Amino acid sequence: MPLYFAYGSNLDRVQMARRCPTSHPICTATLQRHRLSFAGMSRGWGGGVATVVRDARGGTPGVLY
């Protein structure tokens, strides 16, 4: 089974349970050399869309599922 790195709003367990009902958090993790960025707007919910971008000094916290 492939692993999924959750960050941003996918850190909300209720939201992840709705999106991926069979997934289970395994451990916290950091995506090295990347940082969180908001690169667009969602028309569906009217807010920013999170993504990760390369950053040699960055680190994005998250959870492995």
Secondary structure, DSSP 8 states (H G I E B T S, - for coil): ----EE-GGGG-HHHHHHH-TT----EEEEEEEEEEEEEEE-TTTSSEEEEEEEEEEEEEEEEE-
